[in-house]
Amino acid sequence: MREEETDEERRKRWVEREAKKADEQRPKEGVCSSCGKKVKEGEYIEVKGKILCAECYEHELDSAMDMEDMGAADSCGAG
Ligand SMILES: [Zn+2]
């Protein structure tokens, strides 16, 4: 009597294999697309496909906030 692999087990194995594959494909090192600094895995943040170091990521957040401010500053004050 042999044990059959259940759908769940097969799926789990597939997920594990895909995760491993994705891990191998993922670069361990990157270059900040903003300042060109070399960054290792865990030291950079990927934003919309771009690699940013922690510093540039903060700048990115700041500028994103500024853009929102500009939109909000559209109110008319003079009466
Ligand atoms: Zn940077």
PDB file of the backbone (N, CA, C, O) and the ligand in Angstrom, with CONECT records:
HET     ZN  A 101       1
ATOM      1  N   MET A   1       0.855  -1.206   0.000  1.00  0.00           N
ATOM      2  CA  MET A   1       0.000   0.000   0.000  1.00  0.00           C
ATOM      3  C   MET A   1       0.887   1.251   0.000  1.00  0.00           C
ATOM      4  O   MET A   1       1.679   1.454   0.921  1.00  0.00           O
ATOM      5  N   ARG A   2       0.756   2.063  -1.004  1.00  0.00           N
ATOM      6  CA  ARG A   2       1.584   3.276  -1.071  1.00  0.00           C
ATOM      7  C   ARG A   2       0.740   4.525  -0.805  1.00  0.00           C
ATOM      8  O   ARG A   2      -0.436   4.631  -1.152  1.00  0.00           O
ATOM      9  N   GLU A   3       1.424   5.435  -0.177  1.00  0.00           N
ATOM     10  CA  GLU A   3       0.723   6.680   0.148  1.00  0.00           C
ATOM     11  C   GLU A   3       0.707   7.608  -1.061  1.00  0.00           C
ATOM     12  O   GLU A   3       1.739   7.851  -1.688  1.00  0.00           O
ATOM     13  N   GLU A   4      -0.431   8.101  -1.364  1.00  0.00           N
ATOM     14  CA  GLU A   4      -0.529   9.035  -2.481  1.00  0.00           C
ATOM     15  C   GLU A   4      -0.308  10.457  -1.996  1.00  0.00           C
ATOM     16  O   GLU A   4      -0.713  10.839  -0.898  1.00  0.00           O
ATOM     17  N   GLU A   5       0.324  11.199  -2.823  1.00  0.00           N
ATOM     18  CA  GLU A   5       0.557  12.603  -2.490  1.00  0.00           C
ATOM     19  C   GLU A   5      -0.745  13.372  -2.690  1.00  0.00           C
ATOM     20  O   GLU A   5      -1.350  13.336  -3.762  1.00  0.00           O
ATOM     21  N   THR A   6      -1.147  14.046  -1.668  1.00  0.00           N
ATOM     22  CA  THR A   6      -2.401  14.786  -1.782  1.00  0.00           C
ATOM     23  C   THR A   6      -2.178  16.077  -2.564  1.00  0.00           C
ATOM     24  O   THR A   6      -1.045  16.513  -2.768  1.00  0.00           O
ATOM     25  N   ASP A   7      -3.264  16.664  -2.986  1.00  0.00           N
ATOM     26  CA  ASP A   7      -3.178  17.929  -3.719  1.00  0.00           C
ATOM     27  C   ASP A   7      -2.467  18.986  -2.889  1.00  0.00           C
ATOM     28  O   ASP A   7      -1.664  19.777  -3.385  1.00  0.00           O
ATOM     29  N   GLU A   8      -2.798  18.964  -1.609  1.00  0.00           N
ATOM     30  CA  GLU A   8      -2.226  19.964  -0.705  1.00  0.00           C
ATOM     31  C   GLU A   8      -0.703  19.816  -0.617  1.00  0.00           C
ATOM     32  O   GLU A   8       0.040  20.798  -0.640  1.00  0.00           O
ATOM     33  N   GLU A   9      -0.269  18.568  -0.515  1.00  0.00           N
ATOM     34  CA  GLU A   9       1.165  18.311  -0.402  1.00  0.00           C
ATOM     35  C   GLU A   9       1.903  18.712  -1.679  1.00  0.00           C
ATOM     36  O   GLU A   9       2.992  19.284  -1.654  1.00  0.00           O
ATOM     37  N   ARG A  10       1.265  18.388  -2.772  1.00  0.00           N
ATOM     38  CA  ARG A  10       1.880  18.712  -4.059  1.00  0.00           C
ATOM     39  C   ARG A  10       1.998  20.225  -4.204  1.00  0.00           C
ATOM     40  O   ARG A  10       3.003  20.748  -4.686  1.00  0.00           O
ATOM     41  N   ARG A  11       0.955  20.903  -3.778  1.00  0.00           N
ATOM     42  CA  ARG A  11       0.925  22.360  -3.850  1.00  0.00           C
ATOM     43  C   ARG A  11       2.007  22.963  -2.964  1.00  0.00           C
ATOM     44  O   ARG A  11       2.697  23.905  -3.355  1.00  0.00           O
ATOM     45  N   LYS A  12       2.141  22.412  -1.784  1.00  0.00           N
ATOM     46  CA  LYS A  12       3.133  22.909  -0.831  1.00  0.00           C
ATOM     47  C   LYS A  12       4.534  22.769  -1.424  1.00  0.00           C
ATOM     48  O   LYS A  12       5.371  23.666  -1.313  1.00  0.00           O
ATOM     49  N   ARG A  13       4.758  21.636  -2.046  1.00  0.00           N
ATOM     50  CA  ARG A  13       6.067  21.373  -2.638  1.00  0.00           C
ATOM     51  C   ARG A  13       6.334  22.361  -3.769  1.00  0.00           C
ATOM     52  O   ARG A  13       7.452  22.849  -3.937  1.00  0.00           O
ATOM     53  N   TRP A  14       5.295  22.644  -4.534  1.00  0.00           N
ATOM     54  CA  TRP A  14       5.435  23.569  -5.660  1.00  0.00           C
ATOM     55  C   TRP A  14       5.750  24.972  -5.138  1.00  0.00           C
ATOM     56  O   TRP A  14       6.619  25.660  -5.673  1.00  0.00           O
ATOM     57  N   VAL A  15       5.041  25.384  -4.096  1.00  0.00           N
ATOM     58  CA  VAL A  15       5.255  26.708  -3.512  1.00  0.00           C
ATOM     59  C   VAL A  15       6.677  26.834  -2.993  1.00  0.00           C
ATOM     60  O   VAL A  15       7.337  27.855  -3.183  1.00  0.00           O
ATOM     61  N   GLU A  16       7.136  25.775  -2.333  1.00  0.00           N
ATOM     62  CA  GLU A  16       8.495  25.799  -1.802  1.00  0.00           C
ATOM     63  C   GLU A  16       9.517  25.919  -2.931  1.00  0.00           C
ATOM     64  O   GLU A  16      10.497  26.658  -2.838  1.00  0.00           O
ATOM     65  N   ARG A  17       9.254  25.174  -3.991  1.00  0.00           N
ATOM     66  CA  ARG A  17      10.185  25.193  -5.115  1.00  0.00           C
ATOM     67  C   ARG A  17      10.194  26.567  -5.783  1.00  0.00           C
ATOM     68  O   ARG A  17      11.256  27.086  -6.129  1.00  0.00           O
ATOM     69  N   GLU A  18       9.029  27.144  -5.959  1.00  0.00           N
ATOM     70  CA  GLU A  18       8.929  28.465  -6.588  1.00  0.00           C
ATOM     71  C   GLU A  18       9.577  29.531  -5.719  1.00  0.00           C
ATOM     72  O   GLU A  18      10.231  30.445  -6.220  1.00  0.00           O
ATOM     73  N   ALA A  19       9.389  29.401  -4.412  1.00  0.00           N
ATOM     74  CA  ALA A  19       9.974  30.379  -3.489  1.00  0.00           C
ATOM     75  C   ALA A  19      11.489  30.316  -3.570  1.00  0.00           C
ATOM     76  O   ALA A  19      12.168  31.343  -3.545  1.00  0.00           O
ATOM     77  N   LYS A  20      12.005  29.111  -3.665  1.00  0.00           N
ATOM     78  CA  LYS A  20      13.450  28.934  -3.745  1.00  0.00           C
ATOM     79  C   LYS A  20      13.974  29.526  -5.046  1.00  0.00           C
ATOM     80  O   LYS A  20      15.016  30.182  -5.073  1.00  0.00           O
ATOM     81  N   LYS A  21      13.242  29.286  -6.108  1.00  0.00           N
ATOM     82  CA  LYS A  21      13.629  29.795  -7.412  1.00  0.00           C
ATOM     83  C   LYS A  21      13.646  31.326  -7.393  1.00  0.00           C
ATOM     84  O   LYS A  21      14.584  31.956  -7.881  1.00  0.00           O
ATOM     85  N   ALA A  22      12.599  31.904  -6.825  1.00  0.00           N
ATOM     86  CA  ALA A  22      12.491  33.360  -6.760  1.00  0.00           C
ATOM     87  C   ALA A  22      13.637  33.930  -5.938  1.00  0.00           C
ATOM     88  O   ALA A  22      14.160  35.004  -6.231  1.00  0.00           O
ATOM     89  N   ASP A  23      14.010  33.195  -4.914  1.00  0.00           N
ATOM     90  CA  ASP A  23      15.084  33.650  -4.039  1.00  0.00           C
ATOM     91  C   ASP A  23      16.415  33.660  -4.786  1.00  0.00           C
ATOM     92  O   ASP A  23      17.256  34.535  -4.582  1.00  0.00           O
ATOM     93  N   GLU A  24      16.582  32.673  -5.646  1.00  0.00           N
ATOM     94  CA  GLU A  24      17.828  32.595  -6.399  1.00  0.00           C
ATOM     95  C   GLU A  24      17.894  33.696  -7.453  1.00  0.00           C
ATOM     96  O   GLU A  24      18.967  34.209  -7.771  1.00  0.00           O
ATOM     97  N   GLN A  25      16.739  34.043  -7.981  1.00  0.00           N
ATOM     98  CA  GLN A  25      16.708  35.065  -9.026  1.00  0.00           C
ATOM     99  C   GLN A  25      16.871  36.470  -8.465  1.00  0.00           C
ATOM    100  O   GLN A  25      17.366  37.376  -9.134  1.00  0.00           O
ATOM    101  N   ARG A  26      16.445  36.622  -7.228  1.00  0.00           N
ATOM    102  CA  ARG A  26      16.507  37.948  -6.621  1.00  0.00           C
ATOM    103  C   ARG A  26      17.967  38.347  -6.385  1.00  0.00           C
ATOM    104  O   ARG A  26      18.728  37.581  -5.793  1.00  0.00           O
ATOM    105  N   PRO A  27      18.362  39.538  -6.840  1.00  0.00           N
ATOM    106  CA  PRO A  27      19.739  39.969  -6.640  1.00  0.00           C
ATOM    107  C   PRO A  27      20.047  40.220  -5.169  1.00  0.00           C
ATOM    108  O   PRO A  27      19.241  40.793  -4.436  1.00  0.00           O
ATOM    109  N   LYS A  28      21.231  39.777  -4.754  1.00  0.00           N
ATOM    110  CA  LYS A  28      21.639  39.980  -3.366  1.00  0.00           C
ATOM    111  C   LYS A  28      22.177  41.389  -3.162  1.00  0.00           C
ATOM    112  O   LYS A  28      22.234  41.905  -2.046  1.00  0.00           O
ATOM    113  N   GLU A  29      22.561  41.980  -4.257  1.00  0.00           N
ATOM    114  CA  GLU A  29      23.079  43.333  -4.191  1.00  0.00           C
ATOM    115  C   GLU A  29      22.391  44.189  -5.231  1.00  0.00           C
ATOM    116  O   GLU A  29      21.917  43.696  -6.254  1.00  0.00           O
ATOM    117  N   GLY A  30      22.345  45.463  -4.956  1.00  0.00           N
ATOM    118  CA  GLY A  30      21.738  46.348  -5.932  1.00  0.00           C
ATOM    119  C   GLY A  30      22.424  47.694  -5.910  1.00  0.00           C
ATOM    120  O   GLY A  30      23.304  47.947  -5.088  1.00  0.00           O
ATOM    121  N   VAL A  31      22.016  48.543  -6.811  1.00  0.00           N
ATOM    122  CA  VAL A  31      22.552  49.899  -6.863  1.00  0.00           C
ATOM    123  C   VAL A  31      21.389  50.856  -6.757  1.00  0.00           C
ATOM    124  O   VAL A  31      20.413  50.757  -7.501  1.00  0.00           O
ATOM    125  N   CYS A  32      21.501  51.779  -5.830  1.00  0.00           N
ATOM    126  CA  CYS A  32      20.439  52.757  -5.645  1.00  0.00           C
ATOM    127  C   CYS A  32      20.239  53.513  -6.952  1.00  0.00           C
ATOM    128  O   CYS A  32      21.189  54.067  -7.505  1.00  0.00           O
ATOM    129  N   SER A  33      19.016  53.535  -7.439  1.00  0.00           N
ATOM    130  CA  SER A  33      18.753  54.157  -8.736  1.00  0.00           C
ATOM    131  C   SER A  33      18.775  55.671  -8.632  1.00  0.00           C
ATOM    132  O   SER A  33      18.727  56.367  -9.647  1.00  0.00           O
ATOM    133  N   SER A  34      18.846  56.181  -7.416  1.00  0.00           N
ATOM    134  CA  SER A  34      18.832  57.631  -7.234  1.00  0.00           C
ATOM    135  C   SER A  34      20.243  58.192  -7.041  1.00  0.00           C
ATOM    136  O   SER A  34      20.628  59.140  -7.725  1.00  0.00           O
ATOM    137  N   CYS A  35      21.020  57.612  -6.111  1.00  0.00           N
ATOM    138  CA  CYS A  35      22.348  58.165  -5.820  1.00  0.00           C
ATOM    139  C   CYS A  35      23.461  57.259  -6.320  1.00  0.00           C
ATOM    140  O   CYS A  35      24.629  57.647  -6.294  1.00  0.00           O
ATOM    141  N   GLY A  36      23.118  56.050  -6.778  1.00  0.00           N
ATOM    142  CA  GLY A  36      24.123  55.164  -7.338  1.00  0.00           C
ATOM    143  C   GLY A  36      24.941  54.418  -6.302  1.00  0.00           C
ATOM    144  O   GLY A  36      25.935  53.772  -6.634  1.00  0.00           O
ATOM    145  N   LYS A  37      24.523  54.506  -5.050  1.00  0.00           N
ATOM    146  CA  LYS A  37      25.236  53.811  -3.976  1.00  0.00           C
ATOM    147  C   LYS A  37      24.960  52.318  -4.056  1.00  0.00           C
ATOM    148  O   LYS A  37      23.849  51.898  -4.379  1.00  0.00           O
ATOM    149  N   LYS A  38      25.983  51.517  -3.757  1.00  0.00           N
ATOM    150  CA  LYS A  38      25.800  50.064  -3.742  1.00  0.00           C
ATOM    151  C   LYS A  38      25.120  49.655  -2.448  1.00  0.00           C
ATOM    152  O   LYS A  38      25.512  50.069  -1.357  1.00  0.00           O
ATOM    153  N   VAL A  39      24.106  48.844  -2.596  1.00  0.00           N
ATOM    154  CA  VAL A  39      23.353  48.421  -1.416  1.00  0.00           C
ATOM    155  C   VAL A  39      23.187  46.910  -1.419  1.00  0.00           C
ATOM    156  O   VAL A  39      22.961  46.293  -2.460  1.00  0.00           O
ATOM    157  N   LYS A  40      23.304  46.336  -0.243  1.00  0.00           N
ATOM    158  CA  LYS A  40      23.137  44.886  -0.113  1.00  0.00           C
ATOM    159  C   LYS A  40      21.699  44.557   0.200  1.00  0.00           C
ATOM    160  O   LYS A  40      20.880  45.422   0.512  1.00  0.00           O
ATOM    161  N   GLU A  41      21.422  43.262   0.103  1.00  0.00           N
ATOM    162  CA  GLU A  41      20.072  42.794   0.403  1.00  0.00           C
ATOM    163  C   GLU A  41      19.685  43.221   1.815  1.00  0.00           C
ATOM    164  O   GLU A  41      20.454  43.045   2.760  1.00  0.00           O
ATOM    165  N   GLY A  42      18.506  43.774   1.946  1.00  0.00           N
ATOM    166  CA  GLY A  42      18.026  44.212   3.249  1.00  0.00           C
ATOM    167  C   GLY A  42      18.369  45.661   3.542  1.00  0.00           C
ATOM    168  O   GLY A  42      17.833  46.255   4.478  1.00  0.00           O
ATOM    169  N   GLU A  43      19.277  46.241   2.730  1.00  0.00           N
ATOM    170  CA  GLU A  43      19.668  47.632   2.958  1.00  0.00           C
ATOM    171  C   GLU A  43      18.976  48.565   1.987  1.00  0.00           C
ATOM    172  O   GLU A  43      19.138  49.784   2.045  1.00  0.00           O
ATOM    173  N   TYR A  44      18.205  47.974   1.096  1.00  0.00           N
ATOM    174  CA  TYR A  44      17.507  48.819   0.128  1.00  0.00           C
ATOM    175  C   TYR A  44      16.025  48.495   0.100  1.00  0.00           C
ATOM    176  O   TYR A  44      15.579  47.442   0.556  1.00  0.00           O
ATOM    177  N   ILE A  45      15.290  49.432  -0.447  1.00  0.00           N
ATOM    178  CA  ILE A  45      13.847  49.259  -0.560  1.00  0.00           C
ATOM    179  C   ILE A  45      13.505  49.316  -2.041  1.00  0.00           C
ATOM    180  O   ILE A  45      14.024  50.156  -2.776  1.00  0.00           O
ATOM    181  N   GLU A  46      12.642  48.431  -2.465  1.00  0.00           N
ATOM    182  CA  GLU A  46      12.222  48.451  -3.860  1.00  0.00           C
ATOM    183  C   GLU A  46      10.919  49.219  -3.974  1.00  0.00           C
ATOM    184  O   GLU A  46       9.905  48.836  -3.391  1.00  0.00           O
ATOM    185  N   VAL A  47      10.956  50.299  -4.727  1.00  0.00           N
ATOM    186  CA  VAL A  47       9.765  51.112  -4.916  1.00  0.00           C
ATOM    187  C   VAL A  47       9.432  51.150  -6.397  1.00  0.00           C
ATOM    188  O   VAL A  47      10.205  51.663  -7.206  1.00  0.00           O
ATOM    189  N   LYS A  48       8.296  50.612  -6.739  1.00  0.00           N
ATOM    190  CA  LYS A  48       7.840  50.572  -8.126  1.00  0.00           C
ATOM    191  C   LYS A  48       8.930  50.060  -9.058  1.00  0.00           C
ATOM    192  O   LYS A  48       9.149  50.615 -10.135  1.00  0.00           O
ATOM    193  N   GLY A  49       9.618  48.988  -8.633  1.00  0.00           N
ATOM    194  CA  GLY A  49      10.642  48.393  -9.476  1.00  0.00           C
ATOM    195  C   GLY A  49      11.996  49.080  -9.388  1.00  0.00           C
ATOM    196  O   GLY A  49      12.981  48.593  -9.943  1.00  0.00           O
ATOM    197  N   LYS A  50      12.045  50.222  -8.685  1.00  0.00           N
ATOM    198  CA  LYS A  50      13.313  50.930  -8.521  1.00  0.00           C
ATOM    199  C   LYS A  50      13.946  50.531  -7.204  1.00  0.00           C
ATOM    200  O   LYS A  50      13.253  50.281  -6.218  1.00  0.00           O
ATOM    201  N   ILE A  51      15.273  50.472  -7.197  1.00  0.00           N
ATOM    202  CA  ILE A  51      15.981  50.180  -5.956  1.00  0.00           C
ATOM    203  C   ILE A  51      16.430  51.509  -5.351  1.00  0.00           C
ATOM    204  O   ILE A  51      17.071  52.332  -6.005  1.00  0.00           O
ATOM    205  N   LEU A  52      16.075  51.686  -4.090  1.00  0.00           N
ATOM    206  CA  LEU A  52      16.458  52.912  -3.400  1.00  0.00           C
ATOM    207  C   LEU A  52      17.118  52.568  -2.082  1.00  0.00           C
ATOM    208  O   LEU A  52      16.656  51.675  -1.372  1.00  0.00           O
ATOM    209  N   CYS A  53      18.202  53.271  -1.744  1.00  0.00           N
ATOM    210  CA  CYS A  53      18.808  53.089  -0.435  1.00  0.00           C
ATOM    211  C   CYS A  53      17.906  53.791   0.582  1.00  0.00           C
ATOM    212  O   CYS A  53      17.003  54.543   0.217  1.00  0.00           O
ATOM    213  N   ALA A  54      18.166  53.531   1.851  1.00  0.00           N
ATOM    214  CA  ALA A  54      17.295  54.057   2.906  1.00  0.00           C
ATOM    215  C   ALA A  54      17.190  55.580   2.826  1.00  0.00           C
ATOM    216  O   ALA A  54      16.110  56.147   2.990  1.00  0.00           O
ATOM    217  N   GLU A  55      18.321  56.229   2.573  1.00  0.00           N
ATOM    218  CA  GLU A  55      18.328  57.699   2.520  1.00  0.00           C
ATOM    219  C   GLU A  55      17.441  58.222   1.393  1.00  0.00           C
ATOM    220  O   GLU A  55      16.603  59.102   1.588  1.00  0.00           O
ATOM    221  N   CYS A  56      17.653  57.648   0.204  1.00  0.00           N
ATOM    222  CA  CYS A  56      16.888  58.109  -0.946  1.00  0.00           C
ATOM    223  C   CYS A  56      15.409  57.759  -0.789  1.00  0.00           C
ATOM    224  O   CYS A  56      14.535  58.476  -1.277  1.00  0.00           O
ATOM    225  N   TYR A  57      15.149  56.668  -0.115  1.00  0.00           N
ATOM    226  CA  TYR A  57      13.754  56.293   0.117  1.00  0.00           C
ATOM    227  C   TYR A  57      13.063  57.357   0.950  1.00  0.00           C
ATOM    228  O   TYR A  57      11.905  57.701   0.712  1.00  0.00           O
ATOM    229  N   GLU A  58      13.795  57.873   1.934  1.00  0.00           N
ATOM    230  CA  GLU A  58      13.228  58.945   2.765  1.00  0.00           C
ATOM    231  C   GLU A  58      12.971  60.191   1.928  1.00  0.00           C
ATOM    232  O   GLU A  58      11.935  60.843   2.055  1.00  0.00           O
ATOM    233  N   HIS A  59      13.946  60.510   1.062  1.00  0.00           N
ATOM    234  CA  HIS A  59      13.761  61.667   0.169  1.00  0.00           C
ATOM    235  C   HIS A  59      12.528  61.480  -0.705  1.00  0.00           C
ATOM    236  O   HIS A  59      11.729  62.392  -0.918  1.00  0.00           O
ATOM    237  N   GLU A  60      12.413  60.233  -1.206  1.00  0.00           N
ATOM    238  CA  GLU A  60      11.281  59.907  -2.082  1.00  0.00           C
ATOM    239  C   GLU A  60       9.967  60.146  -1.342  1.00  0.00           C
ATOM    240  O   GLU A  60       9.020  60.711  -1.889  1.00  0.00           O
ATOM    241  N   LEU A  61       9.933  59.702  -0.088  1.00  0.00           N
ATOM    242  CA  LEU A  61       8.724  59.895   0.712  1.00  0.00           C
ATOM    243  C   LEU A  61       8.444  61.380   0.889  1.00  0.00           C
ATOM    244  O   LEU A  61       7.303  61.827   0.777  1.00  0.00           O
ATOM    245  N   ASP A  62       9.511  62.145   1.170  1.00  0.00           N
ATOM    246  CA  ASP A  62       9.346  63.591   1.365  1.00  0.00           C
ATOM    247  C   ASP A  62       8.767  64.251   0.124  1.00  0.00           C
ATOM    248  O   ASP A  62       7.819  65.032   0.205  1.00  0.00           O
ATOM    249  N   SER A  63       9.357  63.922  -1.040  1.00  0.00           N
ATOM    250  CA  SER A  63       8.888  64.562  -2.271  1.00  0.00           C
ATOM    251  C   SER A  63       7.466  64.126  -2.596  1.00  0.00           C
ATOM    252  O   SER A  63       6.690  64.899  -3.158  1.00  0.00           O
ATOM    253  N   ALA A  64       7.126  62.899  -2.248  1.00  0.00           N
ATOM    254  CA  ALA A  64       5.758  62.425  -2.483  1.00  0.00           C
ATOM    255  C   ALA A  64       4.792  63.244  -1.639  1.00  0.00           C
ATOM    256  O   ALA A  64       3.691  63.575  -2.078  1.00  0.00           O
ATOM    257  N   MET A  65       5.221  63.565  -0.420  1.00  0.00           N
ATOM    258  CA  MET A  65       4.389  64.383   0.460  1.00  0.00           C
ATOM    259  C   MET A  65       4.223  65.790  -0.122  1.00  0.00           C
ATOM    260  O   MET A  65       3.132  66.359  -0.106  1.00  0.00           O
ATOM    261  N   ASP A  66       5.340  66.342  -0.640  1.00  0.00           N
ATOM    262  CA  ASP A  66       5.296  67.681  -1.222  1.00  0.00           C
ATOM    263  C   ASP A  66       4.264  67.754  -2.346  1.00  0.00           C
ATOM    264  O   ASP A  66       3.508  68.719  -2.458  1.00  0.00           O
ATOM    265  N   MET A  67       4.255  66.715  -3.170  1.00  0.00           N
ATOM    266  CA  MET A  67       3.336  66.699  -4.298  1.00  0.00           C
ATOM    267  C   MET A  67       1.892  66.736  -3.803  1.00  0.00           C
ATOM    268  O   MET A  67       1.033  67.393  -4.390  1.00  0.00           O
ATOM    269  N   GLU A  68       1.649  66.022  -2.720  1.00  0.00           N
ATOM    270  CA  GLU A  68       0.298  66.023  -2.164  1.00  0.00           C
ATOM    271  C   GLU A  68      -0.051  67.413  -1.636  1.00  0.00           C
ATOM    272  O   GLU A  68      -1.177  67.889  -1.779  1.00  0.00           O
ATOM    273  N   ASP A  69       0.945  68.046  -1.022  1.00  0.00           N
ATOM    274  CA  ASP A  69       0.720  69.394  -0.486  1.00  0.00           C
ATOM    275  C   ASP A  69       0.320  70.362  -1.603  1.00  0.00           C
ATOM    276  O   ASP A  69      -0.592  71.176  -1.456  1.00  0.00           O
ATOM    277  N   MET A  70       1.035  70.243  -2.721  1.00  0.00           N
ATOM    278  CA  MET A  70       0.751  71.136  -3.847  1.00  0.00           C
ATOM    279  C   MET A  70      -0.694  70.994  -4.310  1.00  0.00           C
ATOM    280  O   MET A  70      -1.354  71.974  -4.655  1.00  0.00           O
ATOM    281  N   GLY A  71      -1.164  69.765  -4.308  1.00  0.00           N
ATOM    282  CA  GLY A  71      -2.540  69.536  -4.721  1.00  0.00           C
ATOM    283  C   GLY A  71      -3.520  70.146  -3.737  1.00  0.00           C
ATOM    284  O   GLY A  71      -4.571  70.664  -4.115  1.00  0.00           O
ATOM    285  N   ALA A  72      -3.149  70.071  -2.455  1.00  0.00           N
ATOM    286  CA  ALA A  72      -4.057  70.554  -1.409  1.00  0.00           C
ATOM    287  C   ALA A  72      -4.032  72.073  -1.319  1.00  0.00           C
ATOM    288  O   ALA A  72      -4.969  72.688  -0.810  1.00  0.00           O
ATOM    289  N   ALA A  73      -2.942  72.683  -1.822  1.00  0.00           N
ATOM    290  CA  ALA A  73      -2.804  74.137  -1.715  1.00  0.00           C
ATOM    291  C   ALA A  73      -3.601  74.875  -2.786  1.00  0.00           C
ATOM    292  O   ALA A  73      -3.351  76.050  -3.055  1.00  0.00           O
ATOM    293  N   ASP A  74      -4.532  74.201  -3.377  1.00  0.00           N
ATOM    294  CA  ASP A  74      -5.288  74.773  -4.479  1.00  0.00           C
ATOM    295  C   ASP A  74      -6.472  75.623  -3.987  1.00  0.00           C
ATOM    296  O   ASP A  74      -7.226  76.185  -4.780  1.00  0.00           O
ATOM    297  N   SER A  75      -6.610  75.696  -2.667  1.00  0.00           N
ATOM    298  CA  SER A  75      -7.764  76.425  -2.135  1.00  0.00           C
ATOM    299  C   SER A  75      -7.643  77.926  -2.366  1.00  0.00           C
ATOM    300  O   SER A  75      -6.544  78.481  -2.357  1.00  0.00           O
ATOM    301  N   CYS A  76      -8.763  78.559  -2.567  1.00  0.00           N
ATOM    302  CA  CYS A  76      -8.768  79.995  -2.857  1.00  0.00           C
ATOM    303  C   CYS A  76      -9.006  80.779  -1.562  1.00  0.00           C
ATOM    304  O   CYS A  76      -9.971  80.518  -0.843  1.00  0.00           O
ATOM    305  N   GLY A  77      -8.128  81.734  -1.272  1.00  0.00           N
ATOM    306  CA  GLY A  77      -8.223  82.462  -0.006  1.00  0.00           C
ATOM    307  C   GLY A  77      -8.803  83.850  -0.175  1.00  0.00           C
ATOM    308  O   GLY A  77      -9.526  84.340   0.693  1.00  0.00           O
ATOM    309  N   ALA A  78      -8.492  84.470  -1.271  1.00  0.00           N
ATOM    310  CA  ALA A  78      -8.928  85.856  -1.458  1.00  0.00           C
ATOM    311  C   ALA A  78     -10.437  85.930  -1.666  1.00  0.00           C
ATOM    312  O   ALA A  78     -11.011  85.091  -2.360  1.00  0.00           O
ATOM    313  N   GLY A  79     -11.047  86.879  -1.098  1.00  0.00           N
ATOM    314  CA  GLY A  79     -12.491  86.933  -1.222  1.00  0.00           C
ATOM    315  C   GLY A  79     -12.990  88.250  -1.521  1.00  0.00           C
ATOM    316  O   GLY A  79     -14.200  88.437  -1.652  1.00  0.00           O
TER     317      GLY A  79
HETATM  318 ZN    ZN A 101      20.477  56.378  -2.605  1.00  0.00          ZN2+
END
